[in-house]
């Protein structure tokens, strides 16, 4: 990094900005906010900002867990299914008379256990991450369908649950889910930057073999990453169960795509060793703002998926261009250093 | 040949575990339900599985070069919609077929452009095109009712028979045979194995990595387009969400057939067996009276078992070969070429990556032919 910043394009301020892995997401957010604010005066309002923030909570929490998994070089396709099954566990616990806090804990715990199962399949059975979590996607979803027999859970909405899920807003548009998400972001930042697990995670993702030889407990790091991802999925499921007031067996279907998209837009890479919590925030923000923009612009919501896919494509093309730029400046710096 | 050597030979036969599992499942369901082994049931089973069989065949090509194509399901749905829409707007049915396959070509070219030319991760690119394709299908179907095509010839694509065999199945089998032949018997097919096993070595041997990558995504798109045409003919109606999840079934079929996501291994017939196994499970479970809700769980569990089993087999083969080599290097009379090959550690090492046996041969001859 120090050689690349000595000379060449990276020495300009723009060069530096463009080389940040999250630059694309930041640029997208900026362009979207400015163009939407000019075109639609209702866009830059406090109420709308609150809407965007409340919408992005679910994808943000999933993207945080996904970012941790991506950093270790893995991928978690099962978060959508884990979300649904954990919400089912929470709703069932409350319906069987457990107090709210126990129900919430049961959901988060169920998510962590399913994440642990992912981690064990990958490290103990040696399954590729993609295959193990693909199997979990099918199994967790199947279990929820089988358990509910296709009939949604209802009747678990205790009075406090309305506040926790953000349906009732005693503090204005800063809802409890937003506070929970903010705490989660800070927690993941802390875990990735200040704990040995965090440093090991980057090492395992960059070069698992070298990490193993340096004495990093690779398997334990991988398992922990999947447990964190499952835990986040459980939390998300519980918040969504409160928001929608029913747990349909299809809850969370397809959410893995949004979570992966947000993490990648935010600068995480499938090759591992890259990504950070604030990137996940930016990625979730991009997806949430585009959804909001489509809505405000009066475009039919059927276009939502097309736009999400295009934004994802745009983000990776930008990231690719920025990586090429980084490579070129490193090379030119190297050449100059030689001469 | 000792019993141990024979066991190693048997364990290294391509696609044996999944073929055995398919036979076992078929025997089990035949014993459990008198309706399983009836002409009508087998016919239904095969017609319903041609879509996943086709997609799995295209996926095989993509997996062999070490890529992945998540967009095939939504491309199938979109292609079906384009086919029906074209025919409903008064065009003759061959134009409808062209529209469907053309949709696949467009998606394939987009995937190929971003993955092979711009060198962006295949998972992300095809995830994005999955989203765009599924969204486009939703946009198309939200305004119009796509159903009720009355062209007899078009509907006969799946409802008719050729020599008593359903036309759709005949078309699928022809495509499958062609794909397997190209993969195993042409320099192009062998170059794909080379690219998937070691892209750098393949590049140095004169293979264009870019062309290999571009071609497999184009092929996968075209196959998805064809599957969409057949699906349109089979259902004669298109709903939003059509084709959703087919990509996972196709990947599952390929993985069950023993094809590695890491590339360099695979053949079309193994994916075919994998797809047939999934179809047999789904049909059989229903006949036995198991709630279809179980299907997701059984599929997921069988994927885990298949891959774990495949890994254990490879481990076993590599271990046995190593110990055989050790034994024979002590045994002076056991010289000869075979023992010579087994003795060197280099012979045992690549086997861990390439237990297919034929794999190494294919790569060297592929490199020679280019």
Interface residues (C-beta under 8 A of the other chain):
Chain A: X75 X121 X125 X126 X127 X128 X130 X131 X132 X134 X135 X136 X137 X138 X139 X141 X142 X143 X145 X146 X149 X150 X257 X260 X261 X264 X269 X270 X271 X300 X302 X303 X304 X305 X306 X307 X308 X309 X310 X312 X313 X316 X317 X320
Chain B: X68 X114 X118 X119 X120 X121 X123 X124 X125 X127 X128 X129 X130 X131 X132 X133 X134 X135 X136 X138 X139 X142 X248 X251 X252 X255 X261 X262 X291 X293 X294 X295 X296 X297 X298 X299 X300 X301 X303 X304 X307 X308 X311
